[in-house]
Amino acid sequence: MPELPEVETTRRGIAPYIDQQQLTHAIIRQARLRYPIPVEQVNCLIGQVLVSVERRAKYLLLKFNTSTLIIHLGMSGSLRIVSQEAEWRKHDHWQLAFGSVLLRYHDPRRFGFLIACDSVEQHGLIIKLGPEPLSDAFSTQYLQSKLAKRRAPIKTSLMNNELVVGIGNIYACESLFLAGIHPLTPCHQLTPTQLCLLHGHIQATLNRAIAQGGSTLRDFLNPDGQPGYFAQTLNVYGRAQQPCHQCGTPIDNLRIGGRSSYYCPQCQPLNPGKQ
């Protein structure tokens, strides 16, 4: 599933082409995605200028004066800027035209969605979201205050969107490895030193992934059609039984909250004692 870096890469890729441009046409070839596309609401935006292209968590927000389109890429979705001559491919489901610039959505699994709302900040998908992990609101002090009394595993908490948004499975695993923290460690057992390290590695990992174009995992392609290459630098995710880059110990994995969690038993010991 495209995570925060992939979605941010997409936002940065499409924004220069469509920001401040007038929506001139819309084609909905397949309205039955995860949620039915509100065709009439989309058509009502034709003639309006796109005010901004933003991201909140893993959602892309196309903001117009009267309404906002919320886009989620699902498991396999991607957005591309294409020319008017570009042929429709199988699994291309909708297109927004900004003059001669076409924004086209491709999704083989049809798990993404396009919905419209009048007040995006109050929408049910948005209103309960925690702070962005790269924002000033997500500070070490904030992390300490939210985790001090939690007994849940740190891996589960990092993927709780009400605590902090956008740290998906890949980047949670990578950040915990770099901080030397076992994914099953109860939150309340983490020391201030560990939390400071974790906070820094979360932000550094996400920034590095954005700079490198996201992850090549699954079906993600960035807007110019090229895969990101952050996956080439992964330390633990998807590397079960391969040697750790730091110590040579085979990478292990376990299921936490229904998700595979990869870690190094040597570099990320459980209950290592106070630091």
Secondary structure, 3 states (H helix, E strand, C coil): CCCHHHHHHHHHHHHHHHCCCECCEEEECCCECCCECCHHHHHCCCCCECCEEEEECCEEEEECCCCEEEEECCCCCEEEEECCCCCCCCCEEEEEEECCEEEEEECCCCCCEEEEECCHHHCCCCCCCCCCCCCCCCCHHHHHHHHCCCCCEHHHHHCCCCCCCCCCHHHHHHHHHHHCCCCCCEHHHCCHHHHHHHHHHHHHHHHHHHHCCCCCCCCCCCCCCCCCCHHHHCCCCCCCCCECCCCCCECEEEEECCEEEEECCCCCCCCCCCC
